[in-house]
Amino acid sequence: METINKIPSRIIEIETSIKLLEYLKRENVIDDGMYNFCINKLMNKLTLEKSKINDDYINNIDNYKILT
C-alpha cells in the first residue's frame, strides 16, 4: 500500500509566499533589502512549522484546511 505524504496547509502557504517574493524580486518590484527581510521572516516561520510536525500534528485534519 502506498503512503501519501501529507503537507500541512501552513507550509504550503509559506512556500507560496516565498515563490511570490522570488517573482517580485525577479521583476524588480521589490529591492534586495525588502526581499531578504521577508525571506528571512518566512524561513523562520517555515522552520517553526516543520518543527511542530509529529504524528498527532499530521493526523489532525484542521492542519490541512486552507483559508480562502
N, C-alpha and C positions, 0 to 999 in steps of 0.2 A: 504494500500500500504506500502511495506517495505521501510525503509530508508537505504540507503547504506552509510556506514562510509567511508569517503574519507580520505586517509592519504597522505600528500604531499611526493613527492619522496625524498626531502632532509632529512626528518625524517627517512625514510626507509634506506637511505644511512648511516646516523649516527648510527642507531641501528645495521646495518650490520657490521659497523666498530667496534662497541663495542663487538659484538659476536666474531669477528675475534681476537680482543685483548684478550678476555677471553680464546679462544682456544690456542693462543700463550703462555699465562701465564700458562695454564694447562700443556702444552707440554714443559715447561721450556725453551722456546726460548727467552723470554724477562724477565728481572728481575722485582722485585716489584716496584722499583723506576720509571722505564720507564712505566710500566703498570699504576701506579697511576697517573703519569703526563698526559699520553694520555687519560685516562678515565676522568680525571677532565676537560681537554680541550673539549672532546666530550660532556660531560654532560652540560657544559656551552653553547655549540652550540645548543644542543637539547632543553635546556630551552629557548634560544633565539628564535628558530624556532617555538616552541609551543606557545610562547607569541605573535607571529605575526598572529596566526590563528584567523580570523574573517570571516564573510560571504563573503566579497569580495575576500579574500585570498583563501577560499575554492572553490569559483566558477571560479577562474582563472585557465584555463586548463594548462597554462605553468608551474604551480607548481607541475604537476604530470608527467612531462616528465623526464625520467631517462636518463642521458647522458651515452653513452657507448663508 
